Amino acid sequence: MKVIATNIGEVTEIDYRGKKVKTGIYKKPVVNGIFLGTEDVENDHVVDRRFHGGIDKACYLYSADFYDFWKSLYPDLSWNYGMFGENITVQGLNELEIHVGNQYQIGEAIVEVSQPRQPCFKFGHKMGNSGILKQFINTTFSGIYVRVLKKGMVKPEDKMELLIEKKSNPTIAEVFYCLYKPELKRSVLDKILSCDELAESPKKEIQKRLG
Protein backbone atom coordinates (compact mmCIF):
# COMPACT_ATOMS: atom_id res chain seq x y z
CA MET A 1 0.00 0.00 0.00
CA LYS A 2 1.15 3.53 -0.72
CA VAL A 3 0.14 7.01 0.44
CA ILE A 4 -1.34 8.97 -2.46
CA ALA A 5 -2.32 12.13 -0.55
CA THR A 6 -2.19 13.66 2.91
CA ASN A 7 -5.09 15.95 3.78
CA ILE A 8 -6.21 18.43 6.43
CA GLY A 9 -9.15 20.80 6.71
CA GLU A 10 -10.22 24.10 8.17
CA VAL A 11 -13.42 24.54 10.16
CA THR A 12 -16.25 25.16 7.70
CA GLU A 13 -19.74 26.40 8.56
CA ILE A 14 -22.61 24.84 6.62
CA ASP A 15 -26.35 25.48 6.56
CA TYR A 16 -28.15 22.28 7.51
CA ARG A 17 -31.94 22.39 7.73
CA GLY A 18 -31.90 26.06 8.61
CA LYS A 19 -29.18 25.74 11.24
CA LYS A 20 -25.53 26.74 11.11
CA VAL A 21 -23.33 23.71 11.73
CA LYS A 22 -19.53 23.57 11.86
CA THR A 23 -17.55 20.71 10.38
CA GLY A 24 -13.98 19.68 9.59
CA ILE A 25 -14.89 17.28 6.77
CA TYR A 26 -13.78 19.65 3.99
CA LYS A 27 -10.19 18.45 3.68
CA LYS A 28 -7.69 19.15 0.92
CA PRO A 29 -4.26 17.73 0.11
CA VAL A 30 -1.10 19.20 1.62
CA VAL A 31 2.01 18.31 -0.35
CA ASN A 32 4.47 18.48 2.54
CA GLY A 33 2.73 15.77 4.55
CA ILE A 34 1.01 15.66 7.94
CA PHE A 35 2.11 14.89 11.48
CA LEU A 36 0.18 12.13 13.25
CA GLY A 37 -0.28 12.85 16.95
CA THR A 38 -1.68 10.59 19.63
CA GLU A 39 -5.21 11.99 19.46
CA ASP A 40 -5.39 13.81 16.14
CA VAL A 41 -3.50 15.08 13.13
CA GLU A 42 -1.49 18.23 13.80
CA ASN A 43 -3.05 21.36 12.27
CA ASP A 44 -6.18 19.47 11.26
CA HIS A 45 -9.48 20.74 12.67
CA VAL A 46 -11.78 18.40 14.59
CA VAL A 47 -15.10 20.02 15.45
CA ASP A 48 -17.09 17.33 17.23
CA ARG A 49 -14.80 15.20 19.36
CA ARG A 50 -17.62 12.84 20.27
CA PHE A 51 -17.27 11.34 16.80
CA HIS A 52 -13.81 12.31 15.54
CA GLY A 53 -10.36 12.50 17.05
CA GLY A 54 -9.21 10.93 20.29
CA ILE A 55 -7.14 7.81 20.90
CA ASP A 56 -9.32 5.44 18.84
CA LYS A 57 -9.92 7.89 15.97
CA ALA A 58 -6.66 9.76 15.80
CA CYS A 59 -6.44 9.52 12.01
CA TYR A 60 -8.78 8.44 9.20
CA LEU A 61 -7.59 6.61 6.08
CA TYR A 62 -9.55 6.02 2.88
CA SER A 63 -8.71 4.05 -0.25
CA ALA A 64 -7.78 5.85 -3.45
CA ASP A 65 -8.96 2.74 -5.29
CA PHE A 66 -12.64 3.56 -4.70
CA TYR A 67 -12.59 7.14 -5.96
CA ASP A 68 -13.51 6.11 -9.51
CA PHE A 69 -16.57 4.25 -8.20
CA TRP A 70 -17.87 7.37 -6.46
CA LYS A 71 -16.91 9.67 -9.32
CA SER A 72 -19.05 7.57 -11.64
CA LEU A 73 -22.04 8.13 -9.35
CA TYR A 74 -21.36 11.82 -8.74
CA PRO A 75 -19.55 13.11 -11.85
CA ASP A 76 -20.62 16.72 -11.32
CA LEU A 77 -18.82 17.17 -8.01
CA SER A 78 -15.48 18.92 -7.80
CA TRP A 79 -13.21 16.03 -6.84
CA ASN A 80 -9.97 16.13 -4.89
CA TYR A 81 -8.29 13.74 -2.47
CA GLY A 82 -9.62 14.22 1.05
CA MET A 83 -13.16 14.17 -0.38
CA PHE A 84 -14.31 11.63 2.21
CA GLY A 85 -12.83 13.57 5.08
CA GLU A 86 -9.79 11.31 5.20
CA ASN A 87 -6.43 12.49 6.46
CA ILE A 88 -4.57 9.91 4.40
CA THR A 89 -5.58 8.60 0.97
CA VAL A 90 -4.02 5.18 0.41
CA GLN A 91 -3.60 3.15 -2.76
CA GLY A 92 -4.30 -0.55 -2.18
CA LEU A 93 -6.28 -0.21 1.05
CA ASN A 94 -8.98 -2.90 1.13
CA GLU A 95 -11.33 -3.27 4.12
CA LEU A 96 -12.01 -6.91 3.18
CA GLU A 97 -8.37 -7.73 3.92
CA ILE A 98 -7.54 -5.42 6.84
CA HIS A 99 -8.11 -6.85 10.31
CA VAL A 100 -8.87 -4.82 13.42
CA GLY A 101 -5.64 -4.63 15.42
CA ASN A 102 -3.33 -4.78 12.40
CA GLN A 103 -0.32 -2.53 12.87
CA TYR A 104 1.33 -0.60 10.05
CA GLN A 105 4.33 1.64 9.55
CA ILE A 106 3.36 4.74 7.55
CA GLY A 107 6.25 7.11 7.06
CA GLU A 108 7.63 7.82 10.53
CA ALA A 109 4.41 6.77 12.30
CA ILE A 110 3.19 3.40 13.52
CA VAL A 111 -0.59 2.93 13.67
CA GLU A 112 -3.07 0.29 14.78
CA VAL A 113 -6.43 -0.30 13.08
CA SER A 114 -9.26 0.44 15.53
CA GLN A 115 -12.61 0.60 13.67
CA PRO A 116 -14.44 1.51 10.45
CA ARG A 117 -15.82 4.97 9.75
CA GLN A 118 -19.57 5.50 10.08
CA PRO A 119 -20.91 8.28 7.83
CA CYS A 120 -22.91 11.17 9.26
CA PHE A 121 -25.23 13.85 7.84
CA LYS A 122 -22.30 16.20 7.23
CA PHE A 123 -20.92 13.76 4.66
CA GLY A 124 -24.27 13.69 2.85
CA HIS A 125 -24.40 17.49 2.89
CA LYS A 126 -20.91 17.79 1.47
CA MET A 127 -21.70 15.38 -1.34
CA GLY A 128 -24.94 17.21 -2.10
CA ASN A 129 -27.12 14.13 -1.61
CA SER A 130 -28.16 12.50 1.67
CA GLY A 131 -28.78 9.32 -0.33
CA ILE A 132 -25.05 8.75 -0.46
CA LEU A 133 -25.18 7.69 3.20
CA LYS A 134 -27.15 4.56 2.27
CA GLN A 135 -24.91 3.95 -0.72
CA PHE A 136 -21.85 4.24 1.52
CA ILE A 137 -23.31 1.81 4.06
CA ASN A 138 -24.10 -0.71 1.31
CA THR A 139 -20.44 -0.92 0.26
CA THR A 140 -17.42 -2.24 2.12
CA PHE A 141 -15.66 1.07 1.43
CA SER A 142 -15.78 2.44 4.97
CA GLY A 143 -12.17 3.45 5.33
CA ILE A 144 -10.36 2.86 8.61
CA TYR A 145 -9.68 4.75 11.79
CA VAL A 146 -6.36 4.12 13.50
CA ARG A 147 -4.69 4.64 16.83
CA VAL A 148 -1.25 6.22 16.65
CA LEU A 149 1.25 4.05 18.51
CA LYS A 150 4.25 6.07 17.37
CA LYS A 151 3.88 9.70 16.36
CA GLY A 152 5.48 10.98 13.20
CA MET A 153 5.33 12.55 9.75
CA VAL A 154 3.50 10.93 6.85
CA LYS A 155 4.05 12.19 3.30
CA PRO A 156 2.71 11.35 -0.15
CA GLU A 157 4.57 8.37 -1.69
CA ASP A 158 5.29 6.85 1.76
CA LYS A 159 4.67 3.11 1.98
CA MET A 160 2.06 1.65 4.33
CA GLU A 161 3.80 -1.52 5.47
CA LEU A 162 2.24 -4.27 7.55
CA LEU A 163 4.11 -4.90 10.82
CA ILE A 164 1.66 -7.11 12.73
CA GLU A 165 -1.36 -8.90 11.27
CA LYS A 166 -4.18 -10.03 13.56
CA LYS A 167 -5.75 -12.69 11.32
CA SER A 168 -7.89 -14.06 14.15
CA ASN A 169 -9.61 -10.68 14.54
CA PRO A 170 -12.55 -9.56 12.37
CA THR A 171 -11.90 -7.54 9.24
CA ILE A 172 -12.98 -3.92 9.03
CA ALA A 173 -15.58 -4.97 6.44
CA GLU A 174 -17.09 -7.50 8.87
CA VAL A 175 -17.40 -4.91 11.62
CA PHE A 176 -18.85 -2.33 9.23
CA TYR A 177 -21.43 -4.81 7.94
CA CYS A 178 -22.40 -5.80 11.47
CA LEU A 179 -22.98 -2.18 12.50
CA TYR A 180 -25.86 -1.91 10.04
CA LYS A 181 -26.91 -5.50 9.27
CA PRO A 182 -26.29 -7.55 12.41
CA GLU A 183 -27.75 -10.80 11.04
CA LEU A 184 -24.33 -12.41 10.90
CA LYS A 185 -23.64 -15.80 12.40
CA ARG A 186 -23.33 -15.73 16.16
CA SER A 187 -19.74 -16.95 15.88
CA VAL A 188 -18.83 -13.88 13.81
CA LEU A 189 -20.65 -11.55 16.21
CA ASP A 190 -18.85 -13.11 19.17
CA LYS A 191 -15.51 -12.63 17.40
CA ILE A 192 -16.31 -8.97 16.84
CA LEU A 193 -17.54 -8.26 20.37
CA SER A 194 -14.62 -10.09 22.00
CA CYS A 195 -11.96 -8.32 19.92
CA ASP A 196 -9.73 -6.43 22.35
CA GLU A 197 -8.39 -4.05 19.71
CA LEU A 198 -11.83 -2.97 18.46
CA ALA A 199 -12.84 0.44 19.80
CA GLU A 200 -15.57 0.49 22.43
CA SER A 201 -18.03 2.68 20.49
CA PRO A 202 -18.78 0.17 17.70
CA LYS A 203 -18.95 -2.64 20.25
CA LYS A 204 -21.58 -0.77 22.24
CA GLU A 205 -23.56 0.05 19.11
CA ILE A 206 -23.56 -3.57 17.94
CA GLN A 207 -24.60 -4.80 21.38
CA LYS A 208 -27.40 -2.24 21.43
CA ARG A 209 -28.66 -3.39 18.03
CA LEU A 210 -28.61 -7.02 19.17
CA GLY A 211 -30.73 -6.13 22.22
Disulfide bonds with the S-S distance in Angstrom:
none
